[in-house]
Amino acid sequence: MTGKVRAFFEGVGSIMNIFPGPEHFAEHRLKGSPEERLAEHWRRVGGYLRNAMDGYGDAEMDHREQIPAREEFRARR
């Protein structure tokens, strides 16, 4: 087999890896209605925001504990 023919068949094999046959299509098919998928997406977004806000609140509290309260600062002047 010449180099060009071998390269051609390797290319065809690579394409078959990227685009699987119909027997594997069901694995990649979307599941649920568009409304259900959108609702699930927003549930995940809400979870990400909740985690970020919890982390921000914890960091803010750590930061505030290191800074004296405004009244204490004024009393020291």
C-alpha positions in Angstrom: 0.0 0.0 0.0 1.4 3.4 -0.9 1.8 6.2 1.5 -1.0 8.2 0.0 -3.5 5.4 0.1 -2.5 4.6 3.7 -3.0 8.2 4.7 -6.4 8.3 2.9 -7.6 5.3 4.9 -6.3 6.7 8.2 -8.2 9.9 7.4 -11.4 7.9 6.7 -10.9 6.1 10.0 -10.5 9.3 11.8 -13.7 10.7 10.4 -15.5 7.5 11.5 -14.3 8.1 15.0 -15.6 11.7 15.0 -19.0 10.8 13.4 -20.0 7.4 14.8 -22.5 5.1 13.1 -26.2 5.1 13.7 -25.9 2.4 16.4 -24.2 4.9 18.7 -26.5 7.8 17.9 -28.9 7.1 20.7 -26.1 7.7 23.2 -25.8 11.3 22.0 -29.4 12.1 21.5 -30.9 14.8 23.7 -33.1 13.6 26.5 -36.3 15.3 27.6 -38.3 18.1 26.1 -36.7 21.5 25.4 -38.6 22.9 28.4 -37.3 20.2 30.7 -33.7 20.7 29.4 -34.0 24.5 29.9 -35.4 24.0 33.4 -32.5 21.7 34.3 -30.0 24.2 32.9 -31.5 27.0 35.1 -31.4 24.7 38.1 -27.7 24.2 37.6 -27.1 27.9 37.0 -29.0 28.6 40.3 -26.7 26.1 42.1 -23.6 27.7 40.7 -24.8 31.2 41.8 -25.7 29.9 45.2 -22.3 28.3 45.7 -20.6 31.5 44.5 -22.7 33.7 46.8 -22.0 31.4 49.8 -18.3 31.6 49.1 -18.4 35.4 48.6 -20.3 35.8 51.9 -17.7 33.6 53.8 -14.9 35.6 52.3 -16.6 38.9 53.1 -17.1 37.8 56.7 -13.5 36.9 57.1 -12.5 40.2 55.6 -14.8 42.2 57.9 -13.5 40.4 61.0 -10.0 41.8 60.3 -11.2 45.4 59.9 -12.3 47.2 63.2 -15.9 48.4 63.3 -16.4 52.1 62.3 -17.4 53.1 65.9 -14.3 51.5 67.3 -12.2 53.3 64.8 -13.8 56.7 65.6 -13.4 56.1 69.3 -9.6 55.6 68.9 -9.1 59.1 67.3 
